[in-house]
Amino acid sequence: MRISIYGGSDATTVAEVVARVRAAADEGFPSFWLPQTAGLDALTALAVAAHAVPSIALGTAVVPIQGRHPIPLEKQALTLADAAGAGRVTLGVGVTHKPVSEGWYGIPYKSVVGLCEEELRALDGLLSASRKADVDGEYIRAHIELPLKIARPGLVVAALGPKMLDLAGRYSDGTVTWMTGVATLRNDVVPRIRAAAAAAARPAPRVIVGIPVCVTSDVAGARERLGPGMAGTARMASYARMVAAEGVAEPVDIALIGDENAVAERIDGFGSAGMTELLANVLGDPDERARTRAFLAARSS
C-alpha cells in the first residue's frame, strides 16, 4: 500500500507546484497528486515539476473531462509522461460536479456518464499499443492514430457511483475516491470496480483513496477546525451520497484524525477494505501538518 501526497488546489504559480513536489520527494513520498481546479493547468505544471524533480511519481486527481476532448487531453498526458520518464505518470480524470459542469462549461450534468464512457473509450484506445482512437458517439467523435512511442501513463477515474465504477473498471486502471469511508469502500466501491475489471479481462484495479489526515493530540480541536470545510465539501451531491452511504454523523467523521497509533489503525482499516494507495490531504495547524507528514513519510518508507 502506497502513501502519497495530495498537492492541494491553492498553488498559484508553477514554482510553487515544483516546490511542493520537491518537498514530497525529499520527505520520501513515492507520489504526488495535483488537482485541476480554477487555477493552474495541472498537467502543464506537473510537466515542469517532472523535469525539475526526478523519480517521484506524479498524477492528476483529477482533470474534469468537460471541456477536454480526448485527443488533446491524451496528447498532453503523453507529453507529461515523456517529460517524466516511464512509469511516473497517472492521468486521473473525472466528471466534476454539476455547478462546474453546467456553470463553467455549459454541459448538462445529466449527460456526463455517457460523455465519460465515450471519453474513456477514446482515451483507452489512445493508450493502447495502437495509439488509435476510433469513436463515433453521441457526444464525442475521435479518429486519429498518434505517432508517439512514449511509455503508457496510467489512467484512473474519479468514480463513486455504480455506473462510474463500472466505466472505471472497464476502461481504466482504477479509481481515485474522495469523501469515501471504509464501509463504503468495502461494501460498494471495491467489489464493483473489481467485478467490472474482471469482466473486461483487465488487471486488478488500483483503488486510490483521497482522505484528509491530521495527526494530533488535540482531536476535539482538530475536528472543530476541520469540520466546517468538510461539511462544505459534502454539500456536493456526489460527496453527500458518500457520507450518507458511510452512515457517519457528520463528514469530519470520515477524516483520519488522532495520534500516530489511531491514524495507523484507520489506515490499516482502509487497506483491509481494498485501498491500494492512500492519497493524504494533510490538514491542521503548521505543527500538526509537520507531524502528520513525518508520520506518513515514515510509514510509506
C-alpha positions as CSV (number, residue, x, y, z in Angstrom):
1,M,0.0,0.0,0.0
2,R,1.5,3.3,-1.1
3,I,1.0,6.6,0.8
4,S,1.1,9.7,-1.4
5,I,0.6,13.4,-1.0
6,Y,-2.3,15.5,-2.3
7,G,-0.8,18.7,-3.6
8,G,-3.7,21.0,-2.8
9,S,-5.7,23.3,-5.0
10,D,-4.3,26.6,-3.7
11,A,-1.0,26.7,-5.7
12,T,-1.0,29.9,-7.8
13,T,2.4,29.5,-9.5
14,V,4.3,26.7,-11.3
15,A,7.2,27.5,-9.0
16,E,5.0,26.7,-6.0
17,V,4.0,23.4,-7.5
18,V,7.6,22.5,-8.2
19,A,8.5,23.3,-4.6
20,R,5.7,21.1,-3.3
21,V,6.7,18.2,-5.5
22,R,10.3,18.6,-4.4
23,A,9.3,18.7,-0.7
24,A,7.3,15.5,-1.1
25,A,10.2,13.8,-2.9
26,D,12.7,14.9,-0.2
27,E,10.4,13.6,2.5
28,G,10.4,10.2,0.8
29,F,6.8,10.0,-0.5
30,P,6.5,7.9,-3.7
31,S,4.0,10.0,-5.4
32,F,2.4,13.5,-5.6
33,W,-1.1,14.3,-7.0
34,L,-2.3,17.7,-8.2
35,P,-6.0,18.6,-8.8
36,Q,-7.3,20.6,-11.7
37,T,-9.4,23.4,-10.4
38,A,-9.9,27.0,-11.5
39,G,-6.2,27.8,-11.2
40,L,-3.1,26.4,-13.0
41,D,-3.3,23.8,-15.6
42,A,-2.3,20.7,-13.7
43,L,-0.8,18.7,-16.5
44,T,1.4,21.6,-17.6
45,A,2.6,22.4,-14.1
46,L,3.4,18.7,-13.5
47,A,5.4,18.6,-16.7
48,V,7.6,21.3,-15.4
49,A,7.9,19.6,-12.0
50,A,8.7,16.3,-13.6
51,H,11.7,17.8,-15.3
52,A,12.8,19.6,-12.2
53,V,12.3,16.8,-9.7
54,P,13.3,13.3,-10.8
55,S,11.9,9.9,-9.6
56,I,8.7,10.8,-7.7
57,A,5.5,9.6,-9.4
58,L,3.0,12.3,-10.5
59,G,-0.7,12.2,-11.1
60,T,-3.8,14.4,-11.5
61,A,-6.6,14.0,-9.1
62,V,-8.4,14.9,-11.2
63,V,-8.8,16.6,-14.5
64,P,-12.5,17.1,-15.5
65,I,-13.4,15.7,-18.9
66,Q,-15.8,18.6,-19.6
67,G,-14.1,20.9,-22.0
68,R,-11.3,18.4,-22.7
69,H,-11.6,16.5,-26.0
70,P,-9.8,13.1,-25.5
71,I,-7.3,13.7,-28.3
72,P,-5.6,16.8,-27.0
73,L,-6.0,15.6,-23.4
74,E,-4.2,12.3,-24.2
75,K,-1.5,14.2,-26.2
76,Q,-0.9,16.4,-23.2
77,A,-0.8,13.4,-20.8
78,L,1.7,11.6,-23.2
79,T,3.8,14.8,-23.3
80,L,3.9,14.8,-19.5
81,A,4.8,11.1,-19.5
82,D,7.7,11.8,-21.9
83,A,9.0,14.6,-19.7
84,A,8.7,12.5,-16.6
85,G,10.0,9.2,-17.9
86,A,8.5,5.7,-17.9
87,G,6.3,4.7,-15.0
88,R,6.0,8.1,-13.3
89,V,2.6,9.5,-14.5
90,T,-1.0,8.7,-14.0
91,L,-3.8,10.7,-15.7
92,G,-6.7,10.9,-13.3
93,V,-9.9,12.1,-14.9
94,G,-13.5,12.7,-13.7
95,V,-16.8,14.4,-14.4
96,T,-16.5,17.1,-11.7
97,H,-19.8,18.4,-10.2
98,K,-23.0,19.9,-11.6
99,P,-22.2,23.5,-10.7
100,V,-18.9,23.3,-12.5
101,S,-20.1,21.2,-15.5
102,E,-23.1,23.5,-16.1
103,G,-21.8,26.8,-14.7
104,W,-18.3,26.7,-16.2
105,Y,-18.7,24.6,-19.3
106,G,-22.4,24.8,-20.2
107,I,-22.5,20.9,-20.3
108,P,-25.7,19.4,-18.9
109,Y,-24.7,17.2,-15.9
110,K,-27.4,14.6,-16.7
111,S,-25.3,13.6,-19.7
112,V,-21.9,13.1,-18.0
113,V,-22.0,9.3,-17.6
114,G,-22.5,8.9,-21.4
115,L,-19.9,11.6,-22.1
116,C,-17.5,9.9,-19.8
117,E,-17.9,6.5,-21.4
118,E,-17.1,7.9,-24.9
119,E,-14.1,9.9,-23.5
120,L,-12.8,6.8,-21.8
121,R,-13.2,4.7,-24.9
122,A,-11.1,7.2,-26.8
123,L,-8.5,7.5,-24.1
124,D,-8.2,3.8,-23.7
125,G,-7.6,3.4,-27.5
126,L,-5.0,6.2,-27.4
127,L,-3.2,4.5,-24.5
128,S,-3.2,1.1,-26.2
129,A,-0.3,-0.2,-28.3
130,S,-2.0,1.1,-31.5
131,R,-2.3,4.6,-30.1
132,K,-5.6,4.8,-32.0
133,A,-9.0,6.3,-31.3
134,D,-12.0,5.4,-33.4
135,V,-15.1,6.7,-31.6
136,D,-18.3,8.0,-33.2
137,G,-20.5,8.7,-30.2
138,E,-23.4,10.8,-29.2
139,Y,-21.1,13.3,-27.5
140,I,-17.6,12.7,-29.0
141,R,-16.1,11.9,-32.3
142,A,-12.4,11.0,-32.2
143,H,-10.5,9.5,-35.2
144,I,-6.7,9.6,-35.0
145,E,-3.6,7.5,-34.7
146,L,-0.8,9.1,-32.7
147,P,2.8,8.6,-33.9
148,L,4.1,8.7,-30.3
149,K,6.1,5.8,-28.9
150,I,6.0,7.1,-25.4
151,A,5.6,4.7,-22.5
152,R,2.0,4.5,-21.5
153,P,0.9,6.6,-18.5
154,G,-1.6,5.2,-16.1
155,L,-5.3,6.2,-16.3
156,V,-7.7,6.3,-13.3
157,V,-11.2,7.6,-13.0
158,A,-12.8,9.5,-10.1
159,A,-15.7,7.0,-9.6
160,L,-18.1,6.9,-6.7
161,G,-21.4,5.6,-8.1
162,P,-22.1,2.2,-9.6
163,K,-22.2,3.4,-13.3
164,M,-18.9,5.3,-13.0
165,L,-17.3,2.4,-11.2
166,D,-18.3,0.1,-14.0
167,L,-16.7,2.5,-16.5
168,A,-13.6,2.8,-14.4
169,G,-13.2,-0.9,-14.2
170,R,-13.9,-1.5,-17.9
171,Y,-11.7,1.3,-19.4
172,S,-9.1,2.3,-16.9
173,D,-6.5,1.1,-14.3
174,G,-8.7,2.0,-11.3
175,T,-10.3,4.7,-9.3
176,V,-9.5,7.7,-7.1
177,T,-12.1,8.5,-4.5
178,W,-12.8,11.4,-2.1
179,M,-15.1,11.6,1.0
180,T,-15.4,7.8,0.9
181,G,-15.1,5.8,4.1
182,V,-14.0,2.2,4.9
183,A,-17.5,0.7,4.9
184,T,-18.4,2.2,1.5
185,L,-15.1,1.0,0.1
186,R,-15.5,-2.5,1.4
187,N,-19.2,-2.9,0.6
188,D,-19.6,-0.9,-2.6
189,V,-16.6,0.6,-4.3
190,V,-14.1,-2.2,-4.3
191,P,-16.4,-5.1,-5.2
192,R,-18.0,-3.1,-8.0
193,I,-14.8,-1.9,-9.7
194,R,-13.1,-5.3,-9.3
195,A,-16.0,-7.1,-10.9
196,A,-16.0,-4.6,-13.8
197,A,-12.3,-5.0,-14.3
198,A,-12.5,-8.8,-14.2
199,A,-15.4,-8.8,-16.7
200,A,-13.2,-6.7,-19.1
201,A,-10.2,-9.0,-18.5
202,R,-8.2,-6.2,-17.0
203,P,-5.8,-6.4,-14.1
204,A,-7.0,-5.9,-10.5
205,P,-7.8,-2.1,-10.3
206,R,-5.9,0.5,-8.3
207,V,-8.0,1.9,-5.5
208,I,-6.6,5.3,-4.6
209,V,-8.4,6.8,-1.6
210,G,-8.2,10.6,-1.1
211,I,-8.8,11.5,2.5
212,P,-8.0,14.3,5.0
213,V,-5.3,13.3,7.5
214,C,-4.3,15.1,10.7
215,V,-2.0,13.5,13.3
216,T,-2.7,15.4,16.5
217,S,-3.0,15.2,20.3
218,D,-5.9,17.6,20.2
219,V,-8.6,15.5,18.5
220,A,-11.5,17.7,19.5
221,G,-9.8,20.9,18.5
222,A,-8.8,19.4,15.1
223,R,-12.3,18.2,14.4
224,E,-13.7,21.6,15.3
225,R,-11.3,23.3,12.9
226,L,-11.6,20.8,10.0
227,G,-15.3,20.1,10.3
228,P,-16.7,23.2,8.5
229,G,-14.5,22.6,5.5
230,M,-15.5,19.0,5.1
231,A,-19.2,19.9,5.7
232,G,-18.9,22.4,2.9
233,T,-17.4,19.9,0.5
234,A,-20.1,17.4,1.4
235,R,-22.7,19.7,0.0
236,M,-21.7,18.5,-3.4
237,A,-24.2,15.8,-4.3
238,S,-21.8,13.0,-5.1
239,Y,-19.9,13.5,-1.8
240,A,-23.2,13.8,0.1
241,R,-24.1,10.4,-1.1
242,M,-20.7,9.0,0.1
243,V,-21.3,10.5,3.6
244,A,-24.8,9.1,3.7
245,A,-23.6,5.6,2.5
246,E,-20.9,5.6,5.2
247,G,-23.6,6.2,7.8
248,V,-21.5,8.7,9.8
249,A,-23.0,11.5,11.9
250,E,-21.0,14.2,10.1
251,P,-18.5,14.4,7.3
252,V,-15.5,15.0,9.6
253,D,-16.0,11.5,10.9
254,I,-14.5,10.2,7.7
255,A,-11.2,12.0,8.2
256,L,-8.2,10.4,9.8
257,I,-7.7,12.4,12.9
258,G,-5.9,11.3,16.0
259,D,-2.4,10.4,17.3
260,E,0.0,8.2,15.4
261,N,-1.5,4.9,16.7
262,A,-5.1,5.9,16.0
263,V,-4.3,7.1,12.4
264,A,-2.2,4.0,11.7
265,E,-5.2,1.8,12.8
266,R,-7.5,3.8,10.5
267,I,-5.1,3.4,7.6
268,D,-4.9,-0.3,8.2
269,G,-8.7,-0.4,8.1
270,F,-8.7,1.3,4.7
271,G,-6.1,-1.2,3.5
272,S,-8.2,-4.1,4.6
273,A,-11.1,-2.7,2.7
274,G,-9.2,-2.8,-0.6
275,M,-7.3,0.5,-0.7
276,T,-4.1,0.3,-2.7
277,E,-2.9,3.8,-2.2
278,L,-3.7,6.5,0.4
279,L,-3.8,10.0,-1.1
280,A,-3.3,12.1,2.0
281,N,-4.7,15.6,2.2
282,V,-2.6,16.8,5.1
283,L,-4.5,19.3,7.2
284,G,-4.2,21.0,10.6
285,D,-2.1,23.8,12.0
286,P,1.6,24.1,11.0
287,D,2.8,21.8,13.8
288,E,0.1,19.2,13.1
289,R,0.9,19.2,9.4
290,A,4.6,18.7,10.0
291,R,3.8,15.9,12.5
292,T,1.4,14.3,10.0
293,R,3.8,14.4,7.1
294,A,6.6,13.0,9.2
295,F,4.4,10.1,10.3
296,L,3.1,9.3,6.8
297,A,6.6,9.6,5.3
298,A,8.0,7.1,7.8
299,R,5.1,4.7,7.2
300,S,5.5,4.9,3.4
301,S,9.2,4.1,3.5
